[in-house]
Amino acid sequence: MMLTDDLTEYDVIIVDDEPLIGCALVQLFELESYRALALAEPQQLMNALPPNWPGVVISDVNMPHIDGLTLMANLLSQDKDIPIILLTGHGDIAMAVQALKQGAYDFIEKPFNNEHMLDIAKRALEKRSLTLENRSLKKELESHSTPGPRILGHSPGIKQMRHIIEQVLDMPADILIEGETGTGKELVARYLHDHSVRSAANFVAINCGAIPETIIESELFGAEAGAFTGADKTRIGKFEYANGGTLFLDEIESTPLALQVKLLRVLEDRKVERLGSNKSITLDIRIIAATKVDLKSLCDTGEFRQDLLYRLNLVTIPIPALRERREDIPLLFLHFARVASARYHKALIPLSTENTAQLISHDWPGNVRELRNLAERYVLLGGEAAFATSMTPSHQLNANMSLQQRVEFFERLLIEEALNVNKGSIKLTMQQLELPRKTLYDKMQKFGLNRKTFIQ
């Protein structure tokens, strides 16, 4: 039987082949504002736990087909720190000792005391929360201790982008980065290079739209002395200079059609010839191209070669626009403001709630570049001056909103901020906002907020 529930929505999962016990435990935990799910078949849970699931499993030991110890072994193979509480109707001390040695969090005999069950589960959940917090902190420290650019954000689009990047970091495949102006295409390209096995070699960036058509060929391929008028000495091209490393071709859509044919040959043969030379230079190079437009549409109009597109987009990395990852905006702004504060030797003033609301509601046509510029102005000029010149009235909190609408606007904003800061931890968010668990869940449901969005 396949499990269709989203397990990330539950704090406690009960596995027991006796439906009455499962139902009773669900009611017990729900009365304490925990979200609980009862399963009658252990195989429903095996190999089904999502990564970093923040809950606890309570399982009966004696079940047909698959017993609790077998289920526990499977779950611990998925995550060695999953808290598992085992239940048994038989006072088997030897089995209890064996289970604890094998990794069980605790062992409870049936019939159990409700208060005792709640106390053990609460402690198990607290331990799980601390374990995940330590994991997240360790991962964050590792990423910040690595030299080179960093990709900040916890939104689904950024997480998906990071996943693709991790899969191809050390692969020799060429990559196409797609994103609007200002989304950080060169930063992603540099990240790919700096965190790969090619990091010790050159990263060479060239903007295909910024170089005159008359010289772009010599810029890319190089030229021998005397190859054309004005070539008084041998010139090393970008391909050759990037040999062993990475060549980043920004605004690839601006490449002249005549040059696209030659570029395709270099990509396929991994060899380049300088202008005026018949000698081929073998390349060990990764090509990363970037575009701000839809290359397929350019192929349809004959402005871009289809065969070159097929060669470039073996792996495509889309960068979401800033308006599509609004939950990342406060984090990015704070990062840019801290950098600016250090650069200009000026104190960093905390953002007001109103300014934070303006940040999140703005459409950001200039994307991350626009946000970074605002953060620098904020440090230099202060909040009132910086936001007055950057945010149009249509992007500010609507003055026509009723009191109730304004309260709900800021309430949602504060809950989003708390979930983001606490990386989706319901327990920590409850503590920060001083809200009961059920109240927090009800408000999250009202505003359409899902804790999964904020989990690292």
N, C-alpha and C positions, 0 to 999 in steps of 0.2 A: 504493500500500500504506500502510495507516494504522499509525502507531507506537503500541503499547499499553503499552510500558514507562513506568514513572515515572522520568523523567530525573533528578529530584532525588536519586535513589539512587546516581548514578554520578559518579565523579570525572573519568573520561576516556571520550570517545565517539570511536570510530574509524569512519571512513567510507571503505570501499574495496571495489571490485567484485570483488576477488580474495579469496575466503573464507579461503584459507590465511594470507594476510597479516593479515587481521582477527583470525583465531583466534590466531595467534602473538603479536600485540600484546596481546590480552586476557590471555593466559597470562603474558606478560612483566610487565604491570602488576599482575596479581593476586598474583604472587609477591612483589611489593613492597608488598602489602597495600592497593593501590588498587582501587577498584571500576570495572571497565571494561565497555563495551558495544560490540559490533561491528555495524555496519549495512552492508548491501551496496548500498543504494539511497539516494542523496543526498536524494531527495524525502521520505524518511521523516523527515528532520531539519528540513527547511525549514518555517519558521513554527511550529515545535513546541517551541522552547526555553522553559522556564518563566522568569518574571522573576527576575533575580538568581541565575541558575544558577551554582554556584560551581566549575564544572569547566573542562576544556580539550577542544577538538575537534582531532583529527588526521585529515586528509583527503587522499586521493589527488587528484592534479590531473587526470590523464587517465582519465576515466570516460565511458561511453556516455551519451547523452541530456543529462546535466547534469554539467559538469566542476567541478573543485574551486574554481576562481575564481568561478564563478557561485554555488556553495554558500556560499562565503565572503562574497560580497556580500550574500546573503540573511541570513546569520547576523549580520553587522555592522549590518544595517538593524534587526535586533531589539535588539541591544545592541552599541554601538560598541566596547566594551572586551573582548569575548569573545576569549580567546587561541586563535588558530587556527594549527596547525602543518601545513604542506603537504608532501606527499610526491610525488616524481616519479621515474620510472625513466629519465628523460632529463636529462642535464646541461645544461639550458637556463638559462644565466645571465641572459639577458634576461628570461625568465619569472620567475625568482627575484626580480630587482630590481622588476619590475612588481608581483608579489604583495606584497612588503614595503611598497612605496609605497601599495598599496591597503589595507593594514592587517593583513597576516599577521604573526603573532608570530615565526615562523621558517620556514625552508625546508630540508628534508632530502632528500638523494638516496637512492634505492634502489640497491643494498642498503644498509641502515643498520646502524650499530653499536648494539647494545642499550644499552650504558652511555651513549652519546651521546644516544640517544633518551630514556632515563630522566632524564638530567640536564636536558635542555631542557624536558621535560614538568614536572619538579619545579619549575623556575624559573618556568614559565608558571603553574602552580597557585599558587605563592607570590605572584606578581604579582596574580593574580585575587583571592586572598584579601584582599590589601591594598586593592585597588580597591573591593571590596564593603564592607570595613570603613570606608573613607573615605566611601563613599556613605551608609552607615548613620549614621556620626557626623555627617555634614552634615545629614542628614534630622532627626536627633535634636536637633541644635543649632538648626535652623530652628524645630522645634516648640516648643522651650523658650524661644526668643526671642520667640515670639508671645504677646501679653498674653492674659489670660483663663484659664479652666480647661483642664486637660489630661486626656486619657484615657490612663491608663497600662496597660500590659500587652501581652504578645505571644502570648497563647493564641489558638487558632483562632476562638473565639467573639468575642473582642474585635477581632481583625483583620477579621472579617466585618462587625461593627458599624461599625468605622471606614470600611470600604469603602462601606457604605450611606450613611453620613453625608457622605462626600466627594461622592457622586453627587447629593445633594439640598441641599447647603449653601446655594446661592443660588437654588434653585427656590422659587416661591411656594406650592408644595403644602403643605397641612396635614399634620401628622405625628402618629402615635400611638406613644408609647413604652410598651413593656410590660416589667415587671420586678418582682421581689419587693421587699418593703420593705427599704430600706437598700442597694439595688444602685447608686444614684446617678442616678436618673431626672432630677432637677433639674439635676445637673451636665451631663448629656448635652444637656438643653434649653439651658442657658447656653452650652455649647460651640457648638451649632448657631447660636445668635444671635451670639455674640462673633466667630465666624469667618466670618460671612456679610456680605453687602452691607448688612444692616440694623443692623450693630453700633453705628453712631453714634446710633441711635434707642433708645427705651426697651425694656428687657426687664422685663415685668411678670408676676410669679408670684402665683397665687392657689390656695389649697388648698380645693377644693370641699367637702371633708369637714369643714373646720374652721369654716365660716361658718354661722350659724343660717339655717334655711330662710326665715325671715321677712325677712331683709335681703340674701340672696345676689343677688336680682334687681337691687336698687339698686347693689350692689357691682359687678356686672358691667356693667350698662347705664347707670348714673348716674340722677340724678333732678333734676327742676326744683324750685325752691322752692315749697312748698305741695303737692307731689304726694301726700304722705301726712302723717299726724300726726307732728310732730317734724322734718319736712324744712323747716327755716327758711331754707335757702340752697341754691343750685344745687350739685349734687355731680357731679363728673366720674367716670364709671365706668371700670372697668379696660380695656374695649375701646377707649374713646376715648383714654385715657391712653397706651395702647400703640400708637396709630396711627402707622404708619411703621415700627414695630418688631415685637416678638414678644410674644404673650400665651401664658403657660404655665398650663394648667389641670390642676393635679395632682389625683389621685384623682377623675377625671372620673366614675367609677362612682357617686360619692356625690351627683351632681347630681339634684335632685328631678325626677320625670317631667314635671311641669307646666312646669318651666323648660327641659327638654330640647327641647320644641317650639320655644320662642323662640330657643334657642341654635342649633338647626338652621337657622332662618330667617336669622339673622345670618351664619352660615357660608356659606349659599348666596347671599345678596344682597350680602354685604359692606357692609351698612348697619346702623346701630344708632339707636334712638330712646331718649332718656332718658325715664324714667317721668314722666308728666304733660306730655309734649311730643308734638307731631305732626310735628316736623321731623326728617328723616332725616340722619344724619351718615355720609358715605361713608368707608369704611375701606380703608386700604392696610396690611394686617396679615397676619402669619403666625400661625396657631394651632398650638401644640404641646400635645397632651393626653397625660396619662400615667395608667396604671392598674396596679394590683397584682393584679388579678383577671382572669379570662377573660370579656371583655365578651360574647362569643358565647353563653356559658352564661347570662348575665344576660338577654340578648335572648330566649332560649328560655323563661325563667321570667317574662317580661314586666316585668322590673325595669330594662331599658334599651332605648331605642328602636333598632330595627334600622336605620332610615334614618339616624339620627345616627351609628351605628357605621360604616356605609358611607361617610359623608361624612368621618369622622375618619381612617379607616385607609387612605387613599389610599397612604400610605407608612408602613409599620410598622417600628419599630426595636426588636428584642428585646434586652434586656440580660441576659447570662447571670448566673446566681447565682454567688457566689464559690466554692461547692463544685464548680462545673462548670469552673472556670478556676484550678485549684490551682497551676499553674505560675507564675501571676502573684502569688501571695500574698507570697512573700519581697520582691519588688520593691515592692509596695504598702505592706507593713509598713515597709520601710526609708524610703520616701517620707514616710509619716505620722510616723515617729519623728524624722526630720530636721526636719520642720516643728515638731514639739513641742519638740525640743531647742533650736531657735532661739527659740521663743516663751517657754519657761520658763528659758532661759539655763542649761541643764544639759547636761553632756557626754553624748554618745551612746555607750553601751557596745555593742560588737559582740554579735550574737546567738550563743548557743551552738548547736552542732549539734543538741542535744536540743530546745532551744526551737524551732528551725527545723522539726524533725520534728513537733513539736506543732502548729505553725501549719498545716502542710500536711495533717495528718491530721484536724484539727478540721472539723466540718460547717458552721460559720458560719451559724446560722439568722438572725442579724442582718446577714449579708452585709458589705459594705464598711464600713458604719457601725460594726458590732461590731469589725471589725479596726482601724479608726481609734481607737476608744476604748481598745482593748488597747495600741496603740502609745503612746498618751499616758500610760497607766498605767505602761507599761514605762519610759518616760523619767523619770516622777516617782518611782516606787517601786522600780525595779529589776526584773530578770527573775524572780527567785524569787517575790517577792510578787505581781507582776502576773500571772504564769502560774498561780500557785497558786489565785488567786481567779477565774480566767477559764476554765480548762481542767478539765473533769471527767476523772476517771480513764479513762473509756472512750475519750477522745480522745488520751490520751497513748500513748507507746510501750508496747506490751503487755508487762507484766512476765513473762508466761508464755511469751514467745518463747524459742526455743532460741538458743544462741550463733550458729549458722549463720543463723537467721532475722534476728537483730539485725544481723549483719554485712551481710546482703543488704539490709536496710532502709536502713542508713546508706550503703551503697555506691550504691544507686539514688538516694538523696537527693543525694549529692555529685555524681554524674554529671548529674542534672537541674539542679542549681545551676550547674555549670560550663557546660553547654549554654546555659542561660538567660543567664548573664553574657556568654558569647561569641557570643550571637545565632545559635546553631546551627552555628558554624564548627567543623568536625571538627578542623582543624589546630590552632586555638587551644585547643580542649578537650583534645586530646592533650598539648599542651605544659603546660597547667595541671595536669593530673592525672598527667603523666609516664607515659603509657600508649602502647604501640604502636598503630598504626591498627587492626590486625586485632583486638587485644584489646578496644579501645573498641567497635568494631562488634559484636563477639560479646556484650559485656555489654549494649549497647543493645538488641540483639535479644532477649536473655534477659529484660530488664525491660520490653519492649514500648515502647521509646522511639524516636521518630522525629524526626530533626533538623529536619524541616520545621515541626514544632510551635514551634520556638524562633526561626525566622528572622523578622526584621522585614520 
